[in-house]
Amino acid sequence: MNLSLLLEMSASTLEDRPAITSGSRTMTYAQLDAAARRCAAKFLSMGATGVVYCGTNDASFPVAVFGAAYAGLPFIPLNYRLGDEQLQPLVEANRGAVIIAETTQVPGADSDMIVLRSTLLDPSFSTSADVELPPFVDPEDVAIVLYTSGTSGTPKAALLRHRHLTAYVIGTVEFAGAEPEQAALVTVPPYHIAGLANLLSNMYSGRRIVYLESFDAQVWLDTLRNERITQAMVVPTMLARVVQHLDGSPADAPHLATLSYGGARMPLPVLEQALELFVGTGFVNAYGLTETSSTIALLGPEDHDAAFAGDPVAKVRLGSVGKVLPGIEVEVRDEDGNVLPVGEPGLVFLRGEQVSGEYDGGSVIDAEGWFPTKDRGWIDADDYLFIEGRADDTIIRGGENIAPAEIEDVLRRHDAIVDAAVVGIPDDEWGQQIAAVVVVAPGKSVGVDELHDYCQLHLRSSKTPYRIEFRDELPHTPTGKLLRREVLADLLG
Amino acid sequence: MDIKAGSRLACPECSVELVVVRPPSAAVVLTCGGVEVVDAAADRPGGGHADAAGEGTLVGKRYADEDSGIEVLCAKPGPGTLAADGREVPIKGAKPLPSSD
């Protein structure tokens, strides 16, 4: 199984069904397949050893992904917004690859290998040489190299082989299962696993993808209506902006059957408001990691509806990531590797065919096939998985493990607070003390003492921040993950 | 014939094409409409099946034989029905999920 087969099957079965819309351009499955094969031959004629994609989200993205797959070359998406200093080492690490970019000036790149993104869609980007596409791409070959967001330091190159990604797709998606009128709106960046998994799933299901190059709440809402979008995926930051933009008025997206979210922890107040404004839309929380080929657990629409209707158990589960997918196993272990019983928090381990757990430097999968996610969490009596956050972020105060997310959730629920970050700062007496940095909503005000009392009322006193500071904004990754190390550096510096 | 993961197989007589998801753990003869499947790149006379018994093979469906462990995905459909050492190969149950992406 390799990625090109997913498109090949759709192209031969669905042919003239629309596959991709970006701007005013729509490509059918057959056209996408032909463009991908044309680019694959061109990449091979250039002697490329990989396909680096350093561009925005539009029709050239799927052409590049499947072009790389048809050529049997790894696809390596990079964040086109990176500064030269960060981009150069990543480009140099992939010497020999063709580089698809927004400009012909790419630091560290061999100029012969740079291709303007828009060129991919041009039929003249082709080769007259007699290049044969490889008839067999080994499922063991690396399909995608993804630089993880690196909330804890330098980005790492995660390797996903064809067999991991195809296991995810054929295990969770019904081939050609989408109705012809279905359409998915995609705004997640192309260099994120969600953007790639989304492309593969939708192409296999036969659902048209509508790409927006950049996110704007009003444009996003307009596109939902104009393109009759039935499925959309957002990161929490985007949903927060949509909810803020709607300012209490209904979303008026009558065709939107499913709105899925993931990529970072969703603040509960944002979700609760969104559930109220998107009437008739089913919400899905998807949890996964780059190293697990995207989604491994889902909290579905029924769970969201029950919570919205006031079911107390479902309300608690709204803070979970739902149940793991069929074919995925989960274990929660303590620091010594002992498997913990239901309800006890610890380190989350995953196993399954879609789980890669491999980096450029080697695999972190253990002898029994388990991948250490480095997330902390627990499982409830009905198999709902709760994720507290990264193990590295856990604050250990006087021997007690404290998850920053719990305190951040409480702070964000305060009327005057729009964003909050909680980190551990070194302390001689306690080992670590809890520090909170908050962003006050426009037009609101709140003092340190008031926030302190508020936290003591809603949290145990051992979890009440010892230090509280105010900032105009907090640092996040493009998918909305909080960059705690920057918050900490700011506090200590 | 060497059946490995990712191998592409085809029915010599009808339009069925398959991709191996999981190779067999023991030797097995995989047939389509009673005719042994071949490497997809091999010669395919394409005469059709005289007696196309069974329900045929459906595109996008996974077929798994428990005894031999072989699992294939149908990439192109056709009237021939799959069998492993003579046993009809059943469709592996789909697992419908809410759309997450």
Interface residues (C-beta under 8 A of the other chain):
Chain A: M1 N2 L5 E8 M9 S12 T13 P135 F136 V137 D138 P139 E140 H162 R163 I170 G171 T172 E174 F175 A176 A184 A194 A197 N198 S201 N202 Q231 M233 A257 T258 S260 G262 G282 V284 A286 S294 T295 L298 G300 P301 L325 P326 G327
Chain B: A5 G6 S7 R8 V19 V21 A41 V59 G60 K61 R62 L73 A75 K76 A94 K95 P96 L97 P98 S99 S100 D101
